[in-house]
Amino acid sequence: MNSKLKKIVQYVEKNCQADDFTLNIFLEDSHETRFAQNAVTQHIAGANLSISLEVAFDNKTGSCEVNQDSPETLAYLIKTAEDMAKLNQPDPEYVASAAKQKFTSYESAAAATKELSPERMIEIVKDSIRNAEKQEAKVSGMTEKHLYEHFLATKNGFRGSYESGSFGHSMTIIKADVETKISCTHKDFASFKLKDELKKLNAQFSGLSSPQNFDAQKIAVILRPEALMELLWFMCWMMNRRESDEGLTPFSDQLGKRFFGKDFSMYSTLKNNELSCAPFSGDGIISEDRTWIEKGKLVNMPCNCFWAQKIGEKPSRLFNIYIPGGKSSEAEMMKKVPKGLIINRFWYIRTVDMKKGELTGMTRDGVLYFENGKIKHAVNNLRFNEIPHDMTKRILALGTNQVVESYLDLPTMLIDGFNFVDKTSF
């Protein structure tokens, strides 16, 4: 813990009079280079500090957050949180702050990410622009580097800190009515290969000219990892132990049952060096290797501190996601079905029926139609209505894995009978 954080903790410990407290301190140092229409438009850099304090008198709680660490600001932080708690109604779901615990420490702030210079980031942008200019196209996006430090202290003895970092690069290329995007985020900048990203962008872009009319229907799809990611956010949000126990999600009464497809598993892991992992959460839930879904069986669901205490179990959290894939290439997948679509991404996803787990949304960044094992042409965008956990029962093949975000390692999936319900004009 650096001296700046240490002084903040010491001040709060000395001056906070509440029966209980949880103190979270976040330091962030970021560089963000934005570019649009083949030109750098902005570079934002600087450090940010966030200090949040939650206090309790008996079971009456209050909180406050500030972004400076002067004695006057810290005095305001404590007084405001304590005054709010004294005026508040008792919280029937109050849980005492985290006690002293052991947790696994590991490197999440890679040296290459720490050492990445603004000059190198600008060179990445320039190379991205040169790639677009060669195709007489325009490119926009952002190159970003973030370094974080988090410290957690509680009245009941939890003390912990960790560093983390990430590098991200996104590119949206457009020419006439053809537009597509790719993006990636890595824990370690050394894992980023611009040449590979440009090759991927160009391959997507070149196949999207003159899209042909295609009617909505149930059809096989190849979901690239970025498209799978968009659906997973919502499925994982619904995988909440409390709401499921209360009968509000499709996972109610499904623990221990084979509720997903037999080829679908999902884990949170400390053992994948490519994935980021905060060793603990802001309320002191320790990150541990966790099996959520094992060959279709729902084994565990994330559970917050209050509900875990109520049901007599250990709290848990989705700190990263690893879904094991297979060895099928896209070319091999296309030969497994008579025809289908390749989906790059989804967007504008919304819940249709929370209890069923049904979602709706649209394709974006290009849709390709294939037939008899070969890509034929691009098609218009489509709207879908699908249930992600049911979709996993229609997995026909799994491809190799890709880290699409610093905490997501996902495969390509071939899904049978994906339910498209309408065409879209954008």
N, C-alpha and C positions, 0 to 999 in steps of 0.2 A: 504494500500500500504506500503510495507516495505521500509526501509531507502535507500536501494540500488536503487530501482526503482525511488524513489522520487528525488534522486540526478541526475539521468539521465534525467528525465523530466525537472527539473529546469535548467540544462545545455542547453538543446535544446531550451527551451523557451527563455532563455537569449541570446543565440548566433545565432539562426536561423534568417536570414534576409529576407527570402522568403515571398511572399504575403500570402501563405497558406502552411500548412504542416499537415501530418498525421504520428504520431509516434506510432509504435507497439513494445512492449517489451514482450518477452516470456522467462520465466525461466522454465527449466525442470530438475527434479531430477529423475533419472531412475535407476532401477536394472533389469538386464536381465541375467537369468541363462539358458544357452544352454546345451542340452544333446543330445548324439547321440550314437547309438549302445550300449545302456545300461550303459552309463558312462557320467558323467558331463564333458563337454569339455571347458566351458568358463563361467565366470561371469563378466559382464561389469557393472560398476557402476560409477556414477558421475553426476555433475550438468552441464548444458549447458545453455548459455545465447545467445539470438538472439535479435538484435535491428535493426529494419528497419525504414527508414525515406523516405517518399515521399513528395516532395515539389513542389510548383508551383509559377512561376512569370507570372502573368496574366494567360494565359492558356498554358504556356510552362512548361512541367513537367520533373522531374528527380527523381531518387531514388538511395538508397545505403543501404547495409546491412552489419553489423559487428557483431562480437561475443565477444567483450570485452568492458569494460565501463571506461577505463582510459580516462582522459581529452584529451590526444593526439588522441586516437581512436575516441572519440566523435567529436573532431574537424575535423578529416578526414571524418567522416560520413556526417557532415553538408556540408563541402566544396565540397565533391564529388557530393552529390545530387544537390546542388545549381549550380555547374559548368555544370553538365549535363543538367539541366533545361535551363540554359542560352543559351546553344548551340543547344538545341532541336528545332524541328519544333513545331508550335502550335498544340495542341491536340484537334481535333474537338469534342471529347467525354469527355473532362474534366468536372468533377463535383466537386464543392466545398466540402471541408472536412465536416464531420458530425458536426452538432451543438449540443449544450447541450441537453441531453434527459434523461428521466426517464426510468429505466428498472428494471425488476424483479430480485432480488437477491435471491439465494437459495443455498443449500448445494450440491456441486458436487464433493467435496473431502471428502469422507467418512472416519471416524476415523479409522475403521478397515484397510482400504487401507493405510492410512498414517502410521499406527503403524506396518504394516507387516514387519517382519525382514528378512534379508537374510538367517538366519538359518532356519526359517519356510519355505521359498521358497525351500531350499535344501531338506528339509524333504518331501515336495510335489513331488519333482523330484525322490527322493529315493523310495517313495511309488509307483510312476509310473513305475519305473524300476523293482521293485519287482513283480508288476502285470504282466509285460511282461515275466520275467524269469519263473514264474509259468507255462506259456504257451509255454516255450522254444522258445520265440520270441524275437525280438529286437524292442526297442522303441526309438524314437528321438523326439525332440520338443523344446519348450522354455517356461519358466515361467517368467513373466515380471510384473513389477510394475512401474507405471509412475505417477508422481505428477507434475502438471503444474500451473503456475501463468501467467496471461496475463493482460497487462495494455495497454489501448488505450488513447492517448491524441491528440487533434487536435487544430489547430489555432482558429477554430470557437467555441471552448468551450466544446467539448465532453471530459469527464473524466470518466473512468470506469476501474475497475479491478475485477477479479474473480479468484478463485482457482478451479481446477478440478483434478481428479485422476482416474486411472483405474488399474485393475488387469487382466492379461490374462494367459491362460494356453493352450498349444497345444500338442497333442500327435499323432505321426504316428507310427503305429505298423506293423511289417512285419515278415512273416515267409514263407520261400520258395517263391512262386509266389503270396501269399496272402498279400495284403497291404491295410490299411485303416487309416483314420485320423479323429479326432474330435478336435474342438477348441472352446474356449469361452472367452468372455471378459465381465467383470462386473465393474460397477462403484464402487460397494461396495464389498470388499473382503469377507465380511460376507455372501454374497449371493452365494459364490463358495462352492460347495460340491464335493470334490474329489471322494468320494465313488460313487456318482451319475454319474460323468464323466467316471469313470472306468467301471461302469456297462454298460453305453452306448457304450463305446469303445469295450468292450468284446462282446457285443451283435452283433455289426456290424461285428467284426472280425470273430466270430464263424460261421457266415452264408455265408462266401465268398469263402470257399474252393471249388475247382474243378468247376469253372464256365463253364456253357454249352453254346454252340453256339446259338446265337440269331440274327436273321436278322432284319435289320432296317425296321420300319413300323410306321404307326400312331397307337398309343395305349394309353390307360389310364395310368396316372402316379400319384404316391403319391410323391409330392415334399416336402421333409423335409425342415424346416426353413432355413438351411444353403444353400440348393440348390436354394430356392426362393430368398435368399439374393443376390446370384451371378447375377441373372437376373434383380433384382431391380436396381442395380447400373446403369446399362445401360439405363433402362427405365427412371429413374429419371434424368439422364444426358440429355436425350432428352427432358424432360419436362422443357424446358427453354423458358420463355415468349418471349424474343427477337427473338430467332431463329424460334420459332413457328409463331410469327407475320410476320416474313420475309418469311414464306412459306417453311422452311427447314426441318420441322419435321412432324411426323404423327399427332401432336396435333394442327396444323394450323387450325384456324377457328372452333375449337371444344370446346372452353370455353362455359360453360353453357349447354353443350349437354351431353347426356348419351353415352359416348364413351367407357366405360368399362363395365364389367359384373355387374349385379345388386347386386351381393353378395360381391363386392369389394369396400372397402373404404380405404383411407389413410390419416393420419394426422401427423402433428408435434405438440407436446404437452409439456406443462410445468407441467402437473399434474401427470405424471407417475414417481413415485419416483425411479423406477429401471433404468430409462433412463437418460443419461447425457444430458446436454444442456448448451452450452455456451450462456450467456445472450445477447451477441452481437458479431458481426463479426469484422474482421480486418478493414473494412471500415465503421463500425458504424451502420450496419443494426441490429435493435433490434429484438430479438427472441420473438415471440408472438404465442399463440395458433393459429393454422392455419389448416383449412380443405382444402385438396388438391383434394380429390376425395370422393364423398358422394354417396354411393349406385350406383356406376357406372357413376355418373355425374362428369365431370371435372369442378371443382369449381374455382381453382386457380392454377397458375404456378409460380415457383420462378422467381424473377425479380430483376436484379441488379440496382444500383443507377442511372446510366445513362439512361437506358431504362424506368425506373419508372418515372423519371423526364420528359422524352420526351412524354410519353403517359398520364401523369397526374395522376399516381397512386402511391401507397406507395410501396417502395421496400420490398421484402420478401425473406426468405431463408429456405431451408430444413435443419433445425438444428438437428432433429432426425426424426425417422419414426416409426409410430405405425399403423399396419394393424390389425384390429380386426378379431379374428377367431371365431370358433364355439366350439362344444362339441364332435365332432366325433373323435373316436380313430382310429388308423391305422387298427385295426382289423375290425371295423365297415366299414371303407372305402373300405377294400378289398372285402367286401360282396356286395358292391353297383355296381360292374362291374364284368363281367365274368372273365377277366384277366387283368393284368397290371404289371407295374414296380415300384419299390420303388427306388427313386433317393436320394443319400446322398449329393452329391455336383456336381457342374459344374466347368469347367475351360476353359482356352483359348477361352474365348468368344470374338467375334469380330462383328462389324457391317457389315451386308450384304447390306442393303438398308436403309439409314438414313431417307429418306422421308416416307417409309413404316413402319419403326421401326423394321425391321427384323434383327435378330441376328443369328449367328451360334456359336457352341461351342461343348464341349464334356463332357460326364459324367466322374466322378472320384470317388475314394474311395469306390467303390463297387456298383453294381446294382443288385437288387433282383427281381426275377420273381415270381408273385403270380397268382393263378388260383383257382376259386371256393372258395374264401375266405381264402386260405392258401398259405404261402410262400413255393415254391417248391425248388428253387435252385438259385444260383448266375448265372449271365450271363456276357458276354463280354461288354466292354464299347462301347458307341454309340455316333455318331455325330448327332446333331439336327439342324434344321432350324425352328425358331419360332418367332412370334411377340408377345411380352409380354402382350400388352394391349388387343390383340385379345384372347390370352390365358385365360384372366380373364372372358371372356364370356362363357368359357367352365368349370367353376368351378362346381363340383358336390357335394363337401363337404368341410368343413373347420374344422381343428382341433384346439386344445388349443394352446395358445401363448407361445413363448419362447424368452427370450432375448439372441440373438446370438452374438451381439456386444453391447457395452455399450450404443449405440444410436439406436439400431434396435430391435424392439419387433414384431416378426412375427409368423404366424401360419403355421401349416402343411396344404397343399392343395391337394385335389384330382382333377386332371384336365383330361378332356376327350380328346382323339384324339391328344395327343402330337406328334409333327412331327419329328420322327427320320429318317435320310436320308442315314446313312452309318454306318458300323462297324469301330471301331478303334482298333489298336493293343496295345495301352497303355492308 
